Amino acid sequence: MMSVKDKVVIVTGASSGIGAATVELLVQQGAKIVFGARHQDKLEQVAQNLPADQIAYRTVDVSKHDDVVALVNLAKRKFGKIDALYNNAGIMPTANLAEDHRNEWQNMLNINVMGVLNGISAVLPIMHEQGYGHILATDSVAGHIAYAGSAVYCGTKFAVRAIMEGLRQEELKNKIRSTIISPGAVNTELYKSISDPKSAKDLVAAWQQTPDSSLTPEDLAEAVVYAIGTPSRVSVSEILIRPTDQEM
């Protein structure tokens, strides 16, 4: 029987979208959650309707290893163990390579790739000591299929996919499971990381005109909760989830 009751789960990128929806669903299912993101005010909004005895939170910039370690230590200190870490923080600026947005490229590498590596680095020693654990990451359809206008974003998501598969192979002997959640189009605030105002506006307009053509954060939260709730003998390595009418 699948259950997340009393499991201790850390969630990054939890101030909105997939992260916030996942925190809320996990709490509803009886898990204990430690969550973080860069914006304290948004974290407080997520926390305000959740039972205080099931949660803890703090600001965290996943590109900073010390921040991630502090979040992990908070979970261990408050709840005594860590069953799962969900590396969800990410950004998605889009532009052709010829536009030479070098700062955006570096920021994507720092958050999308190093953020996942920082999470792995911070939590593995505890999971080794426990003798079990589960590390998850938000990947993307863009980690399976590259497309024009998002070459660097796709590159970061291909990297996450490779890192998580390497983690699976290296840590299976230690009973540490790994999962990537690879969504297609999701109606979240990720569009705010797109620097080109027209591209961001067009994306939001498309969601509003055809809301069924994108996934909701709750759709992804259900996938995460499913993966975490499976028995320890089961390793859900990848979940690739698209809107039904998405072609790519």
PEMOKA-V492218 format. One line per field, one symbol per residue. ss: DSSP state (H for helix, E for strand, - for the rest). psi: psi as a letter, one per 20 degrees, with the letter a starting at -180 (. if undefined). burial: # if it has 9 or more other C-alpha atoms within 8 Angstrom, else .. Layout:
BEGIN
ss: ???
psi: ???
burial: ???
END
This chain:
BEGIN
ss: -------EEEEE----HHHHHHHHHHHH---EEEEEE--HHHHHHHH----HHHEEEEE-----HHHHHHHHHHHHHHH----EEEE---------HHH--HHHHHHHHHHHHHHHHHHHHHHHHHHHHH--EEEEEE--HHH-------HHHHHHHHHHHHHHHHHHHHHHHH-EEEEEEEE--E--HHHHH---HHHHHHHHHHHHH-HHH-E-HHHHHHHHHHHHH--------EEEE-------
psi: pppjpjqoppprljircggghgggggghjjrpppqraioghhghgghhjqphiirqqqqpoiioghggghgghgggghiirohqponiprrlppqqhiilmhhhghhgggghghgghhggghhghghghhjrrppqqocqhiihpqqqikggggghhhggggghhggghhjhhjkoqqpponqbppnajhhijphohgggghgghgghhmhijqrqhhghghgghgghiqqhiponhpoopqqhjpg.
burial: ...#..#####################.##########.#.##..##..#...############.###.##.###..#..########.#######.......#..#########.###.##...##..#############..#...############..##.##..##..##############..#..#.....#..##.##.....######.###########....#...##.##..#..
END
